[in-house]
């Protein structure tokens, strides 16, 4: 056969791959040339992201592209790194649970699902890599079943990051693509990927029957998630049933700034959230006029409404930093909604003052509406205790088809993690006025004319 053989260690396992000469000539070399040109045009480190479902061979292909770039003097050297090193540690996965098919099961049973990755850690390292820093990067060892922290150092001028969920259209994950200068996706048929995954599993020493059961329960839901909910990439590659590569679609768009395509945007609204000039605009509501790039986690007064002689106050209980940290996992937020609403409506001192508790659409916090007009400091202890109570929960109240509109979407383990982190933050910052007051630069329009449409 006419092509190039490639042997590499992937996550502690030896892998032999073969890439046809036609794919190398028509897909991979042009891709490397495009990344080289992009880096030279920008004069800085560039970040390319390659997303693919489990079994597509993305780690092996990334290694091959790295080697191919080193073998050619006319190409920039690629440094290939992966997101597998951001798996949560095995001891965490064994001791925490997630919901799958309506049942709460140990996370270790679905290792590889999005919830089993440390998204916050991944986002922080991608941010540093995109900023041009020389930073440590973890690697995953399948034989140890754990990541090795800072196994390598990100130093290159062209960084190729590969992973299942880098282009995932899910809350918390969507922001990752904004750090990329160029994106690539791989796809293949479910049956093809299943067979590859079973073969890979049998090489760890288990029988084919056992491997098939594991793949069908643990891997195939992730395969379908990636195939159905991956954002369109600049270069989309399809793998056929014979394992050959074909270009499915090539956008060919350079990006002037990370995450923003150059010319070619269309539609009634620009992609950065601006309203089109010359069109009728509705007035911004108060929560959209706060500079969300400056909000920190805390408890803030969002608005005060008066109805005759009665007053109600809406509080912004912000759990994560908007647009700088991943949003809260929806299943975890749903669980916190159930638990904290139950706590608030049963608190002997405050239950008669509670009107509403529920999540924000942006999934970075919750709204609490109470009778009266109190300063955020006055309800600090109530909020702290409410979030502390999540850690003591053994079940989710109302998580049944009769009591909840989406009773399968709960994650008690992750809810405890988010609530515990926020409660610790509140306790550590009890005397910090910043967690009780919106940033002082509150305004509807910034100095450069940008409007804020994020909450």
Secondary structure as UniProt FT lines:
FT   STRAND          3..10
FT   TURN            11..12
FT   STRAND          13..20
FT   HELIX           21..23
FT   HELIX           24..28
FT   HELIX           29..42
FT   STRAND          46..52
FT   TURN            54..55
FT   HELIX           58..71
FT   TURN            73..74
FT   STRAND          78..82
FT   HELIX           84..86
FT   HELIX           90..95
FT   STRAND          97..100
FT   TURN            101..102
FT   STRAND          103..106
FT   HELIX           107..110
FT   TURN            111..112
FT   HELIX           114..116
FT   HELIX           119..130
FT   TURN            131..132
FT   STRAND          135..141
FT   TURN            142..145
FT   STRAND          146..154
FT   STRAND          158..163
FT   TURN            166..167
FT   TURN            171..173
FT   HELIX           174..179
FT   STRAND          182..187
FT   HELIX           190..202
FT   TURN            203..205
FT   HELIX           208..214
FT   HELIX           215..219
FT   HELIX           220..229
FT   STRAND          235..239
FT   TURN            241..242
FT   STRAND          245..250
FT   STRAND          255..257
FT   TURN            258..259
FT   STRAND          260..261
FT   TURN            271..272
FT   TURN            277..278
FT   HELIX           286..289
FT   TURN            292..293
FT   STRAND          298..307
FT   TURN            308..309
FT   STRAND          310..318
FT   TURN            322..324
FT   HELIX           330..344
FT   TURN            345..346
FT   TURN            348..350
FT   HELIX           351..353
FT   STRAND          354..359
FT   TURN            361..362
FT   STRAND          365..371
FT   HELIX           376..379
FT   HELIX           380..390
FT   TURN            391..392
FT   TURN            397..398
FT   TURN            401..403
FT   TURN            405..408
FT   HELIX           412..428
FT   TURN            429..431
FT   HELIX           433..435
FT   TURN            440..441
FT   TURN            447..448
//
